[in-house]
Amino acid sequence: MRRSVLVGVIAIVVVVVAAALVAYYYSTAPRPVTQVKETIEVGSFQSFTGVDAANGIEIVWVLQKAVEDINKEGGVYVAEYGRKLPLRLTILDDASSPSVAAECVEKLINYYHVDFIIGGHDTKINTAAMQQAKKYNVLFITSFTWGFDFKSVGYKLGLCIFTNPDVIMRMWYEILTHVKAPKTLAIILEDNYDGRAVGNALKELAKEYGFTIPVEDYYQPGISEFAPIITKLKASKAEHVFFHGFTSDLAAFVRQTKEMGYDWKFLCTIKGGWPIEFYKAAGKDSNYVVADGFFHGAFPYPGAKELWDAFIASWGKFSVGSPMYYAAPQVLVQAIEKAGTLNAEKIVETVKKQGPWQTVMGPLQFDEDGFAAIRPIALQWYNGELHLIYPFDIAAKELVYPAPPWSQRG
């Protein structure tokens, strides 16, 4: 009897010890952890340094502002989690370099574990970065990338909000036709890939609109000496001029047209004409120059005026380019809420099949390749302000044409 009791006690002890050991093992051994999603991780790369830093740091502010505004509303409702999640934004410096941008994407995905990526401010940078995102099947949305370059990457999870060169070039012919100006347009271009592409687009469109091109000339960016070109313009009696170049080159060109007594009636430009730095460099000589752009506080779209005012309050100047990046997070948020998930494929499918998506840039509709075309705008300088003159249906001012001769300007 005593032996059977002892055996029973030993058995109980063994069971208790075994249970304790099992409990200890399961409390200390590695095991799968069910992660609770607390934030939506959004990554980006922008040019804090390098040749494009002036634009990059503006875009950083715009993206931070967009995320701040979204989070003020409680974040993004995701049906699969049954609640709203805030956005957390991580931005790395691409140093204005395509190769560095690709490295940034690698780091954002593998180190920061981002859910989505918002691109930077240059076609070559964005295409290099998108190729990297493509390796990992991470949703990539951007702006400032030509539509045909974006589509050439062929990324099924890529989205782009921008335009193509021929669309921008077309508006100069539309404007001159609208004011019934003589059908001529001289073209002065940077001697590089972009300049040749722009020149080809202008020449093709000239045929369509019945324009002649009295002067076609190219220059090396940064030369600051335009006397030979201006001499050609005067000799050909060119009344209308298109100029492609950086802000410093444009300011030098305008000053020298005044010094040489060349009275253009219409001077339009892309690339360097819209920054406030152009007005600071050229002063009142900037009056009547017509620049390209993409965003303006006069837009009749919800949030556009507020974003315009907030940018000016923060920077002490306006921007007609950088604020368009506010639209990328806007599209993402709406698409996530419609799709009810953070699954990239389902979000992109929703973006392409539904819409239009309401943004500060107006309603955006994406095509089957993930591209949403925006309308470029034209703005005319006068006394330090840029007035929206095109598209005509949302224009705030009429184009002043012809520009008065230099001798008649104050």
LUMRO-766532 format. One line per 3 residues: number of its first residue (from 1); for each residue x, y, z of C-alpha. Coordinates in Angstrom, 1 decimal. Layout:
% LUMRO-766532
NUM) X,Y,Z ~ ...
//
This chain:
% LUMRO-766532
1) 0.0,0.0,0.0 ~ 2.8,2.4,1.0 ~ 4.6,1.5,-2.2
4) 1.6,2.4,-4.4 ~ 1.1,5.7,-2.6 ~ 4.7,6.6,-3.1
7) 4.5,5.7,-6.8 ~ 1.4,7.9,-7.1 ~ 3.1,10.8,-5.4
10) 6.2,10.5,-7.7 ~ 3.9,10.3,-10.8 ~ 2.1,13.5,-9.7
13) 5.4,15.3,-9.1 ~ 6.7,14.2,-12.5 ~ 3.5,15.5,-14.2
16) 3.8,18.8,-12.3 ~ 7.4,19.2,-13.2 ~ 6.8,18.2,-16.8
19) 3.9,20.8,-17.0 ~ 6.2,23.4,-15.4 ~ 8.9,22.6,-18.0
22) 6.5,22.8,-20.8 ~ 5.1,26.1,-19.5 ~ 8.7,27.4,-19.2
25) 9.6,26.4,-22.7 ~ 6.6,28.1,-24.3 ~ 7.2,31.2,-22.3
28) 10.9,31.5,-23.4 ~ 11.2,29.8,-26.8 ~ 11.0,31.9,-30.0
31) 7.6,31.8,-31.5 ~ 5.6,33.6,-34.2 ~ 4.4,37.0,-33.1
34) 1.1,38.3,-34.3 ~ 1.9,41.9,-35.3 ~ -0.7,44.5,-34.7
37) -0.6,47.2,-37.4 ~ -0.2,50.5,-35.7 ~ 0.8,52.8,-38.6
40) 0.9,52.9,-42.3 ~ 4.5,53.3,-43.3 ~ 5.2,55.7,-46.2
43) 8.7,56.1,-47.5 ~ 10.1,58.7,-49.9 ~ 13.4,60.0,-51.2
46) 14.0,63.7,-52.0 ~ 17.0,65.9,-52.8 ~ 18.1,67.4,-49.5
49) 21.5,67.9,-51.2 ~ 22.8,68.2,-54.8 ~ 21.8,70.2,-57.8
52) 18.0,69.8,-57.1 ~ 18.0,70.5,-53.4 ~ 16.0,73.7,-53.9
55) 13.1,71.7,-55.2 ~ 13.7,68.7,-52.9 ~ 13.4,70.5,-49.6
58) 10.2,72.1,-50.8 ~ 8.7,68.8,-51.7 ~ 9.7,67.4,-48.2
61) 7.6,70.2,-46.6 ~ 4.7,69.4,-48.9 ~ 4.7,65.7,-48.1
64) 5.0,66.4,-44.4 ~ 2.1,68.8,-44.6 ~ 0.0,66.2,-46.4
67) 0.7,63.6,-43.8 ~ 0.1,66.0,-41.0 ~ -3.3,67.0,-42.4
70) -4.3,63.4,-42.9 ~ -3.3,62.4,-39.4 ~ -5.2,65.4,-38.0
73) -8.4,63.7,-39.3 ~ -7.5,60.5,-37.4 ~ -5.5,58.9,-40.2
76) -6.8,56.4,-42.8 ~ -9.7,54.0,-42.3 ~ -8.6,50.5,-43.3
79) -11.6,48.0,-43.3 ~ -9.4,44.9,-42.9 ~ -8.2,46.4,-39.5
82) -11.6,47.9,-38.6 ~ -10.1,51.2,-37.6 ~ -8.1,54.2,-38.7
85) -4.4,54.1,-38.9 ~ -2.1,57.1,-38.9 ~ 0.6,57.6,-41.6
88) 4.3,57.6,-40.6 ~ 6.6,59.3,-43.2 ~ 10.2,58.5,-43.7
91) 12.2,60.5,-46.2 ~ 15.8,59.8,-47.2 ~ 18.2,62.1,-49.2
94) 18.7,61.0,-52.8 ~ 21.5,63.6,-53.2 ~ 20.0,64.4,-56.6
97) 21.4,61.1,-57.9 ~ 19.5,58.2,-59.7 ~ 21.9,55.6,-58.2
100) 21.5,57.0,-54.7 ~ 17.7,57.1,-55.1 ~ 17.7,53.4,-55.9
103) 19.8,52.8,-52.8 ~ 17.2,54.8,-50.8 ~ 14.4,52.6,-52.1
106) 16.4,49.5,-51.0 ~ 16.8,50.9,-47.5 ~ 13.2,52.1,-47.2
109) 12.0,48.6,-48.0 ~ 14.5,46.4,-46.2 ~ 15.3,48.6,-43.2
112) 12.2,50.8,-42.6 ~ 9.7,48.2,-44.0 ~ 7.6,50.8,-45.8
115) 4.2,49.9,-47.2 ~ 4.3,52.4,-50.0 ~ 6.9,54.8,-51.7
118) 6.4,58.3,-53.0 ~ 8.9,59.3,-55.6 ~ 11.2,62.3,-56.1
121) 11.6,65.3,-58.5 ~ 13.3,64.0,-61.6 ~ 12.4,61.6,-64.4
124) 15.8,59.8,-64.3 ~ 15.8,59.6,-60.5 ~ 12.3,58.3,-60.4
127) 12.7,55.6,-63.1 ~ 15.8,54.3,-61.4 ~ 14.0,54.2,-58.1
130) 10.9,52.6,-59.5 ~ 13.0,49.8,-61.1 ~ 14.2,49.0,-57.6
133) 10.7,49.1,-56.1 ~ 9.7,46.7,-58.9 ~ 12.1,44.1,-57.5
136) 10.1,44.0,-54.2 ~ 6.6,44.6,-55.5 ~ 6.2,47.7,-53.4
139) 3.6,50.3,-54.6 ~ 5.4,53.4,-56.0 ~ 3.6,56.7,-56.7
142) 5.3,59.8,-58.1 ~ 5.0,63.0,-60.0 ~ 7.5,65.0,-62.2
145) 8.2,62.0,-64.4 ~ 7.3,62.2,-68.1 ~ 4.4,59.9,-68.9
148) 6.3,58.0,-71.7 ~ 9.3,57.4,-69.4 ~ 7.0,56.2,-66.6
151) 5.3,53.8,-68.9 ~ 8.5,52.5,-70.3 ~ 9.4,51.0,-66.9
154) 6.3,48.8,-67.2 ~ 5.7,48.5,-63.4 ~ 2.2,47.1,-62.6
157) 2.3,48.7,-59.1 ~ 3.5,52.0,-60.3 ~ 1.4,55.2,-60.4
160) 2.3,58.6,-61.8 ~ 0.7,62.0,-61.7 ~ 2.2,64.3,-64.4
163) 2.2,65.0,-68.1 ~ 4.3,64.7,-71.3 ~ 6.5,67.4,-73.0
166) 4.2,67.8,-76.0 ~ 1.3,68.7,-73.7 ~ 3.3,71.5,-72.2
169) 4.6,72.7,-75.5 ~ 1.1,72.7,-77.0 ~ -0.1,75.4,-74.6
172) 2.2,78.0,-76.1 ~ 0.6,77.5,-79.5 ~ -2.8,77.5,-77.9
175) -2.1,80.8,-76.1 ~ -0.7,82.6,-79.2 ~ -3.6,81.3,-81.3
178) -6.1,82.5,-78.6 ~ -4.8,86.1,-78.8 ~ -4.7,86.0,-82.6
181) -0.9,86.6,-82.7 ~ 1.2,86.1,-85.8 ~ 2.0,82.4,-86.1
184) 5.8,82.5,-85.4 ~ 7.8,81.1,-82.5 ~ 11.6,81.2,-82.2
187) 13.0,78.5,-79.9 ~ 16.1,78.7,-77.8 ~ 17.1,75.5,-76.0
190) 19.6,73.9,-73.8 ~ 22.0,71.7,-75.8 ~ 21.2,68.5,-74.0
193) 18.8,65.5,-74.1 ~ 15.9,67.5,-72.6 ~ 16.5,70.5,-74.9
196) 16.4,68.3,-78.0 ~ 13.3,66.5,-76.8 ~ 11.6,69.8,-76.2
199) 12.7,71.2,-79.5 ~ 11.4,68.2,-81.4 ~ 8.0,68.5,-79.7
202) 7.8,72.2,-80.5 ~ 8.7,71.6,-84.2 ~ 6.2,68.9,-84.6
205) 3.5,71.0,-83.0 ~ 4.4,74.0,-85.2 ~ 3.4,72.0,-88.2
208) 0.0,71.1,-86.6 ~ -0.7,74.7,-85.7 ~ 0.6,76.2,-88.9
211) 3.5,78.1,-87.1 ~ 6.9,78.9,-88.5 ~ 10.1,78.8,-86.5
214) 12.3,81.7,-87.6 ~ 15.2,80.8,-85.2 ~ 16.2,77.5,-83.6
217) 19.3,77.7,-81.5 ~ 21.0,75.8,-78.7 ~ 23.3,76.8,-75.9
220) 25.4,75.3,-73.1 ~ 23.7,75.8,-69.8 ~ 25.5,78.4,-67.7
223) 27.2,80.3,-70.5 ~ 25.5,83.6,-69.4 ~ 26.3,85.2,-72.8
226) 23.4,85.3,-75.2 ~ 24.5,88.2,-77.5 ~ 25.0,85.9,-80.6
229) 21.6,84.3,-80.2 ~ 19.8,87.7,-79.6 ~ 21.5,89.1,-82.7
232) 19.9,86.2,-84.7 ~ 16.5,86.9,-83.1 ~ 16.7,90.6,-84.0
235) 17.9,89.9,-87.5 ~ 14.9,87.5,-88.1 ~ 12.5,90.0,-86.5
238) 11.2,87.2,-84.2 ~ 8.3,88.5,-82.1 ~ 7.7,85.4,-80.0
241) 10.4,83.4,-78.2 ~ 10.4,80.2,-76.3 ~ 13.3,79.8,-73.9
244) 14.3,76.5,-72.2 ~ 16.7,76.8,-69.3 ~ 17.6,77.3,-65.7
247) 16.6,80.4,-63.7 ~ 20.0,82.0,-63.9 ~ 20.3,81.5,-67.7
250) 16.8,82.9,-68.2 ~ 17.5,86.0,-66.1 ~ 20.7,86.6,-68.1
253) 18.8,86.2,-71.4 ~ 16.1,88.7,-70.4 ~ 18.6,91.3,-69.1
256) 20.5,91.1,-72.4 ~ 17.4,91.4,-74.6 ~ 16.9,94.7,-72.8
259) 20.5,95.8,-73.1 ~ 20.5,95.0,-76.8 ~ 17.2,96.6,-77.5
262) 15.4,93.4,-78.6 ~ 11.7,94.0,-78.1 ~ 10.0,90.6,-77.9
265) 6.2,90.7,-77.8 ~ 5.9,87.3,-76.1 ~ 8.5,85.4,-74.2
268) 7.6,82.0,-72.7 ~ 9.7,79.6,-70.8 ~ 9.8,76.2,-69.0
271) 12.1,75.1,-66.2 ~ 13.6,78.3,-64.9 ~ 10.7,80.8,-65.2
274) 8.5,80.1,-62.3 ~ 10.7,80.2,-59.2 ~ 10.6,83.5,-57.2
277) 14.4,83.5,-57.7 ~ 13.8,84.5,-61.3 ~ 12.0,87.7,-60.1
280) 14.8,88.4,-57.6 ~ 17.4,88.1,-60.3 ~ 15.6,90.0,-63.1
283) 13.5,92.4,-61.0 ~ 11.0,94.3,-63.0 ~ 12.6,93.1,-66.2
286) 10.7,89.8,-65.5 ~ 7.4,91.6,-66.2 ~ 5.4,89.9,-69.0
289) 7.5,86.8,-69.1 ~ 5.2,83.7,-69.3 ~ 6.3,80.6,-67.3
292) 5.0,77.1,-67.1 ~ 3.7,75.6,-63.9 ~ 1.5,73.0,-62.4
295) -0.1,74.4,-59.3 ~ -1.6,77.7,-58.2 ~ -3.7,79.1,-55.4
298) -6.3,80.3,-57.9 ~ -7.2,76.7,-58.6 ~ -11.0,76.1,-57.9
301) -10.3,72.8,-56.2 ~ -10.8,72.0,-52.5 ~ -7.7,72.7,-50.4
304) -5.7,74.4,-53.2 ~ -6.0,77.9,-51.8 ~ -5.3,76.7,-48.2
307) -2.2,74.8,-49.4 ~ -1.0,77.8,-51.4 ~ -1.4,80.1,-48.3
310) 0.3,77.6,-46.0 ~ 3.3,77.3,-48.3 ~ 3.7,81.1,-48.5
313) 3.3,81.4,-44.7 ~ 6.0,78.8,-44.2 ~ 8.5,79.7,-46.9
316) 7.9,83.4,-47.5 ~ 7.4,82.7,-51.2 ~ 5.1,80.7,-53.5
319) 5.7,77.6,-55.6 ~ 3.8,76.5,-58.7 ~ 5.5,73.1,-58.8
322) 6.3,71.4,-55.5 ~ 2.7,71.6,-54.0 ~ 1.5,69.1,-56.6
325) 3.1,66.4,-54.5 ~ 0.3,66.9,-52.0 ~ -1.9,64.9,-54.5
328) 0.0,61.6,-54.1 ~ -0.9,61.0,-50.5 ~ -4.5,62.2,-51.2
331) -4.9,59.5,-53.9 ~ -3.3,56.9,-51.7 ~ -5.7,57.6,-48.8
334) -8.8,57.6,-50.9 ~ -7.8,54.4,-52.6 ~ -6.9,52.6,-49.4
337) -10.3,53.5,-47.9 ~ -12.1,52.3,-51.1 ~ -10.1,49.1,-51.3
340) -10.4,48.5,-47.6 ~ -6.9,47.0,-47.4 ~ -3.2,47.8,-47.5
343) -2.6,45.2,-50.2 ~ -0.7,47.0,-52.9 ~ -2.2,45.1,-55.8
346) -5.7,45.7,-54.7 ~ -5.0,49.4,-54.0 ~ -3.5,49.9,-57.5
349) -6.4,48.0,-59.1 ~ -8.8,50.3,-57.2 ~ -6.9,53.4,-58.4
352) -7.0,52.4,-62.0 ~ -10.6,51.1,-62.1 ~ -12.3,53.8,-60.0
355) -12.0,57.6,-59.7 ~ -11.8,60.3,-60.5 ~ -9.8,61.0,-57.3
358) -10.3,64.4,-55.7 ~ -7.0,66.3,-55.1 ~ -5.7,69.9,-54.9
361) -4.7,69.4,-58.5 ~ -8.3,68.7,-59.5 ~ -10.0,65.4,-60.2
364) -7.5,62.8,-61.4 ~ -8.3,59.7,-63.5 ~ -5.6,57.0,-64.0
367) -5.3,54.9,-67.1 ~ -4.6,51.2,-67.3 ~ -0.9,51.9,-67.1
370) -1.3,53.8,-63.8 ~ -0.8,57.3,-65.4 ~ -2.9,60.3,-64.5
373) -2.5,63.3,-66.9 ~ -2.6,66.7,-65.4 ~ -3.1,70.0,-67.2
376) 0.0,72.2,-67.2 ~ -0.6,75.9,-66.5 ~ 0.9,79.1,-67.9
379) 1.6,82.1,-65.6 ~ 2.6,85.6,-66.5 ~ 4.9,87.7,-64.3
382) 4.0,91.2,-63.3 ~ 5.5,93.1,-60.3 ~ 6.7,90.0,-58.5
385) 3.5,88.0,-58.9 ~ 2.6,85.1,-61.2 ~ -0.9,85.4,-62.7
388) -2.7,82.3,-63.9 ~ -3.5,82.8,-67.6 ~ -4.0,79.3,-68.8
391) -6.0,77.0,-69.0 ~ -8.5,79.5,-70.1 ~ -11.4,78.0,-68.2
394) -9.7,78.5,-64.8 ~ -7.6,81.6,-65.7 ~ -7.5,84.4,-63.1
397) -6.1,87.0,-65.6 ~ -5.9,87.6,-69.3 ~ -2.5,87.5,-71.0
400) -1.0,90.9,-71.5 ~ -0.1,90.8,-75.2 ~ 1.9,92.3,-76.8
403) 4.5,93.0,-74.1 ~ 5.4,96.7,-74.4 ~ 8.8,97.7,-75.9
406) 11.6,98.2,-73.3 ~ 11.6,101.9,-73.9 ~ 8.0,102.1,-72.7
409) 8.4,100.1,-69.5 ~ 8.7,101.9,-66.2
//
